[in-house]
Amino acid sequence: MIVLGIFAFGMNPGACILRDGELIAFGEEERFTRLKGSHGMFPGRATVSCLQQVGIDLGEVDRIAFAWDAKKYPYRMLASITRQFLKYRGSAARSNGGSTSNGRKTGNANVLTVLLNLLKYSPRRLLEETRLALRTTGYRGELPPIEFVPHHLCHAYSAYFSSPFDDALVLTLDGSGEDTCTQIARGEGDDLRVLSETLIPHSLGWYYAAFTAYMGFLPYRHEGKLMALAGLGHERGADNPWPERLQTILATDDGAYEVDPTFTRFGAHSYAERFTDKLADFITGFDSRLRPLGSRNRADQARLLDPAYVDLAWGVQRRLEEAVGDIVSGALSGLTTRNLCIAGGVGLNCKMNGSLLGKSGIERVFAFPASNDAGSSIGAAMVVARQGGDRIKRELTSTHLGPEFSDGEIREVLRFSKVSFSEPANIAEATAKRLAQGQAVGWFQGRMELGPRALGARSILADPRNPDASERLNREVKSRETWRPFCPSILPGREDELITGADDASFMTIALPVREDRRAVMEQCSHTDGTTRPHVVCEEANPRYHSLLRHFEEETGTPFVINTSLNVSGEPIVCTPAEALRSFYSCGLDALAIGSFLVEK
């Protein structure tokens, strides 16, 4: 059976193809539109790319799996939302006296947004919009049947059935999928059973997005910045009052949790959509310096490194880790498994993922590398493929499932662009030598990765021995905040020399502690809190990148390099050779290894 999985019209649309239960192609729409996130769009370009990679047209697809349960719309969703609104309406009104802090009456914008979404995701409308969008791909034949799949079930399938485990607790966390925010399931063999769900408005994604917006970052895009900022407060963590104070907003009890929505969604919004005035009053009432920051205000953004803001960020992150730890501990009660699978947007929080190792005896954590909504298309396809009799339990060993370009295609782009280039006898060895000389090198090779992390196909690389490597990459290459950390790509078999607990560290999804005696060596690719997000590179998964690492070790004695995504700030990771060239010439890179060719400035 051939199944096309899609997630559309929401955050991070994406598409994939499963053939006989095996994932063989994947794409995020942003990589093709060049619009970061491509929120609200249909993954038409991603769909076309997947079909082209496999060499089929839409008429050869047996089923289309959509990672959203439209059958819940509008009536079940309306009933669920109404219950929660009535429950919290009184406290929301009391918190702002029926008006905003600016004297305006509390608007009904949130209610209107909810009602519009109820209509937007109704089965008839979603089917019609999906069919029309598929026609834009140019296909004019009969469309395959479209099946809607519950969103959190999609996340759970993608994580468990791609994991190396035959028995695991499966935790999915995001903003919301239909009316669900958190789901706990159990995977055993070829089966997965849902154990419990937490419904909106008790969303850990909303909790984290509220503080992302409060800090002047873009919610649902810059949560990684908040996580990085939090790491700067590590040394003062023991005296930080915020984790205890934030229990007012995010409370836990015996494995269950609640997020008070009067701080996130229910109430007046004078500053941003993602947090209420009550949150601003709660924070400034404790520390008057901590007013909400503006994303486009340079003076506000300069204040981010004030210890007060850093400590707030640390408290927000720590409270998330505490709450998810409590959830996992409660879910494991009575279970024998010591394996944990994680997916959903909150599952991209690698610091949280790493904190779960050791909780209630958890020994191994597998965080799906495409935990965002684009990755839910994979789980949707798995659900439908399994219903059709396909075996879907296959460990994910490589994320290289996107488009690739031959040397002939790359040479044509280079010549068309009138770029001088050379063709070394061994591009991996030539790149390793330039890295050892202190150059920052773009690395464009093979099929594009899935997920938001660069994993050796669309990467920027540097020598971790250079004491100013991370600062230079942030300032001159990535054009981003200097306090944001980088990650290492490591030769297999060497990770235990550098990092503690690196059993499942192939996809840069888990922050792990650097060994005390190796912190100086790892300084340029670890954070100030002593953790790093390792990427262990297996030769079978990425032979050319593995060869580069081997040559670099031969040159320098160092078995790892700094690895970050090949893009500039605000843009998606590059997809095509032309985009790689554009990024190369718009930033401070010294060289670009693109296919078998080397471009140098």
Residue pairs with C-beta under 8 A, 6 or more apart in sequence:
1 18
1 19
1 20
1 21
1 62
1 63
1 385
1 388
1 389
1 390
2 17
2 18
2 19
2 54
2 56
2 60
2 61
2 62
2 63
3 17
3 18
3 61
3 62
3 63
3 64
3 65
3 381
3 384
3 385
3 388
4 15
4 16
4 17
4 47
4 50
4 51
4 58
4 61
4 63
4 64
4 65
4 144
4 381
5 15
5 16
5 17
5 18
5 64
5 65
5 67
5 377
5 378
5 379
5 380
5 381
5 382
5 384
6 13
6 14
6 15
6 16
6 42
6 43
6 47
6 64
6 65
6 66
6 67
6 130
6 377
6 380
7 13
7 14
7 15
7 43
7 66
7 67
7 68
7 154
7 373
7 374
7 376
7 377
7 380
8 41
8 42
8 43
8 66
8 68
8 130
8 133
9 40
9 41
9 42
9 120
9 121
9 126
9 129
10 39
10 40
10 68
10 373
11 37
11 39
11 175
11 220
11 345
11 372
11 373
12 28
12 29
12 30
12 37
12 38
12 39
12 372
12 373
12 374
13 28
13 29
13 38
13 39
13 41
13 42
13 43
13 46
13 373
13 374
14 26
14 27
14 28
14 29
14 43
14 46
14 370
14 373
14 374
14 375
14 376
14 377
15 26
15 27
15 29
15 43
15 46
15 47
15 49
15 50
15 377
16 23
16 25
16 26
16 27
16 50
16 377
16 378
16 381
16 401
17 23
17 24
17 25
17 26
17 50
17 51
17 53
17 54
17 61
17 381
18 24
18 378
18 381
18 382
18 385
18 390
18 392
19 54
20 385
20 390
20 391
21 382
21 385
21 386
21 390
21 391
21 392
21 394
22 394
23 162
23 378
23 381
23 394
23 396
23 401
24 53
24 54
24 401
25 49
25 50
25 51
25 53
25 54
25 401
25 402
26 50
26 370
26 377
26 378
26 401
26 402
26 450
27 43
27 45
27 46
27 47
27 49
27 50
27 402
27 403
27 448
28 38
28 43
28 46
28 374
28 450
28 572
29 38
29 41
29 42
29 43
29 44
29 45
29 46
29 374
30 36
30 37
30 38
30 572
31 46
31 402
31 448
31 572
31 573
31 575
32 45
32 46
32 49
32 575
33 41
33 45
34 571
34 572
34 579
35 41
35 572
36 221
36 570
36 571
36 572
37 220
37 221
39 220
42 129
42 130
42 133
42 136
43 374
43 377
44 133
44 134
44 136
44 137
47 58
47 134
47 137
48 137
48 138
49 402
49 403
51 57
51 58
51 61
51 137
52 403
53 402
53 403
57 139
57 141
58 134
58 137
58 139
58 141
58 143
58 144
59 139
59 141
59 142
59 144
61 144
62 144
62 388
63 144
63 145
63 146
63 147
63 384
63 385
63 388
64 130
64 134
64 143
64 144
64 145
64 146
64 147
65 147
65 149
65 377
65 380
65 381
65 383
65 384
65 385
66 126
66 130
66 146
66 147
66 148
66 149
66 380
67 149
67 151
67 154
67 373
67 376
67 377
67 379
67 380
68 121
68 126
68 148
68 149
68 151
68 177
68 178
69 148
69 149
69 150
69 151
69 178
70 121
70 122
70 123
70 126
70 127
70 148
71 123
71 148
72 178
72 179
73 118
73 121
73 122
73 123
73 126
73 178
74 118
74 119
74 121
74 122
76 179
77 118
77 121
77 178
77 179
78 118
80 179
80 199
80 200
81 114
81 118
81 179
81 200
84 199
84 200
84 201
84 261
85 111
85 266
88 201
88 260
88 261
88 262
88 266
89 266
91 262
91 266
92 261
92 262
92 266
92 267
92 276
92 278
93 106
95 262
95 267
95 276
95 277
95 278
95 281
96 106
96 267
96 268
96 276
96 277
96 278
98 105
98 106
99 105
99 106
99 268
100 106
100 268
100 269
100 270
100 277
101 268
101 270
101 277
101 280
101 281
102 270
104 268
104 270
106 267
106 268
107 268
107 269
109 269
109 273
110 265
110 266
110 269
119 125
120 126
123 148
126 148
127 146
130 146
131 143
131 146
134 143
147 384
149 379
149 380
149 383
149 384
150 177
150 178
150 180
151 174
151 177
151 178
151 180
151 376
152 172
152 174
152 177
152 178
152 180
152 182
152 183
152 197
152 344
153 183
153 194
153 379
153 383
154 177
154 376
154 377
154 378
154 379
154 380
154 382
154 383
155 172
155 174
155 177
155 183
155 343
155 344
155 347
155 368
155 371
155 375
155 376
155 379
156 170
156 172
156 183
156 185
156 187
156 192
156 194
156 341
156 343
156 379
157 192
157 378
157 379
157 380
157 382
157 383
157 386
157 392
158 343
158 368
158 370
158 375
158 376
158 378
158 379
158 382
159 170
159 172
159 341
159 342
159 343
159 347
159 366
159 367
159 368
159 371
159 379
160 168
160 170
160 185
160 187
160 192
160 341
161 187
161 192
161 379
161 382
161 392
161 393
161 394
162 366
162 368
162 378
162 394
162 395
162 396
163 187
163 339
163 341
163 366
163 368
163 395
163 396
164 364
164 366
164 395
164 504
165 187
165 337
165 339
165 341
165 364
165 366
166 188
166 189
167 187
167 188
167 189
167 336
167 337
167 339
168 186
168 187
168 337
168 339
168 340
168 341
168 366
169 184
169 185
169 186
169 187
169 328
169 331
169 332
169 335
169 337
169 339
169 340
169 341
170 183
170 184
170 185
170 186
170 187
170 192
170 340
170 341
170 342
170 343
171 182
171 183
171 184
171 185
171 324
171 327
171 328
171 331
171 340
171 341
171 342
171 343
171 347
172 182
172 183
172 185
172 342
172 343
172 344
172 347
173 181
173 182
173 204
173 205
173 324
173 342
173 344
173 345
173 346
173 347
174 181
174 203
174 204
174 205
174 344
174 345
174 346
174 347
174 373
175 181
175 203
175 205
175 206
175 209
175 220
175 345
176 200
176 203
176 205
176 206
177 344
177 376
179 199
179 200
180 197
180 198
180 199
180 200
181 198
181 199
181 200
181 201
181 202
181 203
181 204
181 205
181 206
182 197
182 198
182 202
182 203
182 204
182 257
182 327
183 194
183 196
183 197
183 198
184 194
184 195
184 196
184 197
184 327
184 331
185 192
185 193
185 194
185 195
186 192
186 193
186 195
186 335
186 337
187 341
189 393
190 391
190 392
190 393
195 331
196 331
198 256
198 257
201 259
201 261
201 264
201 265
201 266
202 257
202 258
202 259
202 261
203 259
203 264
204 250
204 257
204 259
204 320
204 323
204 324
204 346
205 344
205 345
205 346
206 259
206 261
206 264
206 265
206 274
207 249
207 250
207 259
207 264
207 320
208 223
208 226
208 316
208 320
208 346
208 349
209 219
209 220
209 223
209 264
209 274
210 219
210 263
210 264
210 274
210 275
210 279
211 226
211 275
211 312
211 313
211 316
212 218
212 219
212 220
212 222
212 223
212 225
212 226
212 274
213 219
213 271
213 272
213 273
213 274
213 275
213 292
214 271
214 272
214 275
214 279
214 280
214 283
214 292
214 293
215 225
215 226
215 229
215 293
215 304
215 309
215 312
215 313
216 292
216 293
216 294
216 295
216 297
216 300
216 301
216 304
217 223
217 225
217 226
217 295
218 295
219 272
219 273
219 274
220 345
223 345
223 348
223 349
224 348
225 481
225 484
226 313
226 316
226 317
227 317
227 349
227 350
227 351
228 481
228 483
228 484
228 485
228 527
229 304
229 309
229 310
229 313
229 483
230 310
230 313
230 314
230 316
230 317
230 318
230 351
231 314
231 351
231 485
231 527
231 528
231 529
231 531
232 305
232 310
232 313
232 314
232 483
232 528
232 529
233 240
233 307
233 310
233 311
233 313
233 314
233 315
234 314
234 528
234 529
234 530
235 528
236 307
236 311
236 314
237 314
237 318
240 311
240 314
240 315
240 318
241 286
241 315
242 311
242 312
242 314
242 315
242 316
242 318
242 319
243 315
243 318
243 319
243 322
245 286
245 315
246 315
246 316
246 319
247 319
248 260
248 282
249 259
249 260
249 263
249 279
249 282
250 257
250 258
250 259
250 260
250 319
250 320
250 323
251 257
251 258
251 260
252 322
252 323
252 326
252 327
254 330
255 326
255 327
255 329
255 330
255 331
255 333
256 327
256 330
257 323
257 326
257 327
262 276
262 278
263 275
263 276
263 278
263 279
263 282
264 274
264 275
264 276
264 279
265 276
266 276
267 276
267 277
267 278
268 276
268 277
268 278
269 275
269 276
269 277
270 277
270 280
271 277
271 280
271 292
272 292
275 292
280 291
280 292
283 290
283 312
284 290
284 291
287 308
287 312
289 306
289 308
290 308
290 309
290 312
293 300
293 301
293 303
293 304
293 309
294 300
295 301
303 309
304 310
304 481
305 483
317 349
317 351
317 352
320 346
320 349
320 352
321 351
321 352
321 355
321 356
324 346
324 352
324 355
324 356
325 355
325 356
325 359
328 340
328 356
328 359
328 360
328 362
329 359
329 360
332 360
332 361
332 362
338 361
338 362
338 363
338 364
339 362
339 363
339 364
339 365
339 366
340 356
340 362
340 364
340 365
340 366
341 365
341 366
341 367
341 368
342 353
342 356
342 365
342 366
342 367
342 368
342 371
343 367
343 368
343 371
343 375
343 379
344 371
345 371
345 372
345 373
346 352
347 353
347 367
347 368
347 371
347 509
348 367
348 371
348 372
348 452
348 509
350 367
350 508
350 509
350 510
350 511
350 533
351 511
351 531
353 365
353 367
353 509
353 510
353 511
354 365
354 501
354 510
354 511
354 512
354 513
354 531
356 362
356 365
357 363
357 364
357 365
357 501
357 510
357 512
364 503
364 504
365 504
365 510
366 504
367 507
367 509
367 510
368 375
368 396
368 509
369 375
369 396
369 399
369 449
369 450
369 451
369 453
369 455
369 507
369 508
369 509
370 378
370 399
370 450
370 451
370 452
371 451
371 509
372 451
372 452
375 450
375 451
382 392
385 392
386 392
397 506
397 538
397 540
397 541
398 540
398 541
398 542
399 449
399 450
399 451
399 455
399 507
400 446
400 447
400 448
400 449
400 455
400 457
400 541
400 542
401 447
401 448
401 449
401 450
402 447
402 448
402 449
402 450
402 457
402 575
403 447
403 448
403 575
403 576
404 446
404 447
404 448
405 576
405 577
405 595
406 595
407 595
407 596
407 597
409 577
410 577
410 594
410 595
410 596
410 597
411 595
411 597
413 576
413 577
413 578
413 581
414 421
414 577
414 581
414 594
414 597
414 599
417 578
417 581
419 581
419 599
420 599
420 600
421 597
421 598
421 599
422 597
422 598
422 600
423 596
423 597
423 598
424 430
424 596
424 598
426 547
426 551
427 544
427 593
427 595
427 596
427 597
427 598
428 544
428 545
428 547
428 548
428 550
428 551
429 547
429 548
429 551
430 593
430 598
431 441
431 443
431 461
431 548
431 551
431 591
431 593
431 598
432 548
432 549
432 551
432 552
432 554
432 555
433 551
433 555
434 441
434 590
434 591
435 441
435 461
435 462
435 463
435 552
435 555
435 561
436 463
436 552
436 555
436 556
438 463
438 466
439 462
439 590
439 591
440 460
440 461
440 462
440 472
440 473
440 476
440 477
440 588
440 589
440 590
440 591
441 460
441 461
441 462
441 589
441 590
441 591
441 592
441 593
442 459
442 460
442 461
442 566
442 580
442 583
442 584
442 589
442 591
442 592
442 593
442 594
443 456
443 457
443 458
443 459
443 460
443 461
443 545
443 548
443 566
443 593
444 457
444 458
444 566
444 574
444 577
444 580
444 592
444 593
444 594
444 595
445 456
445 457
445 544
445 545
445 593
445 594
445 595
446 457
446 542
446 544
447 457
448 457
448 458
448 573
448 575
449 455
449 456
449 457
449 458
449 573
451 507
452 565
452 573
453 487
453 507
453 508
453 509
453 533
453 535
453 565
454 460
454 563
454 564
454 565
454 566
454 573
455 489
455 507
455 508
455 535
455 542
455 563
456 489
456 535
456 537
456 542
456 545
456 563
457 542
457 545
458 565
458 566
458 567
458 573
458 574
458 575
458 580
459 489
459 545
459 563
459 564
459 565
459 566
460 473
460 477
460 478
460 563
460 564
460 565
460 566
460 589
461 489
461 548
461 561
461 562
461 563
462 469
462 472
462 473
462 486
462 524
462 561
462 562
463 469
463 556
463 558
463 561
463 562
464 488
464 521
464 522
464 523
464 524
464 525
464 558
464 560
464 561
464 562
465 524
465 556
465 558
466 472
466 524
467 523
467 524
469 486
469 524
469 562
470 485
470 486
470 524
470 525
470 562
471 482
472 588
473 486
473 562
473 564
474 480
474 481
474 482
474 484
475 482
475 588
476 587
476 588
477 568
477 587
477 588
477 589
478 564
478 568
478 569
478 587
479 568
479 569
479 587
480 569
485 525
485 526
485 527
485 528
485 532
486 524
486 525
486 562
486 563
486 564
487 508
487 525
487 532
487 533
487 534
487 535
487 562
487 563
487 564
488 498
488 522
488 525
488 526
488 532
488 534
488 535
488 560
488 561
488 562
488 563
489 535
489 536
489 537
489 545
489 549
489 560
489 561
489 563
490 498
490 499
490 505
490 534
490 535
490 536
490 537
490 549
490 559
490 560
491 536
491 537
491 546
491 549
491 550
491 553
491 559
491 560
492 536
492 537
492 538
492 539
494 559
494 560
495 502
495 505
495 534
495 536
496 502
497 515
497 518
497 559
498 514
498 515
498 518
498 521
498 522
498 534
498 560
499 505
499 512
499 513
499 514
499 515
499 518
499 532
499 534
500 512
500 513
500 514
500 515
501 512
501 513
502 512
502 534
502 536
504 510
505 512
505 534
505 535
505 536
506 535
506 536
506 538
506 541
507 535
508 533
508 534
508 535
509 533
510 533
510 534
511 527
511 531
511 532
511 533
512 531
512 532
512 533
512 534
513 530
513 531
514 522
514 526
514 530
514 531
514 532
519 526
519 530
521 558
522 532
524 562
525 532
525 560
525 562
525 563
526 532
535 563
537 545
537 546
537 549
538 546
539 546
548 561
549 559
549 560
549 561
552 558
552 559
552 561
553 559
565 573
566 573
566 574
566 580
566 583
567 573
567 574
567 583
568 583
568 586
568 587
571 583
574 580
574 582
574 583
577 594
577 595
580 592
580 594
581 592
581 594
581 599
583 589
584 592
584 599
589 601
590 600
590 601
591 598
591 599
591 600
591 601
592 598
592 599
592 600
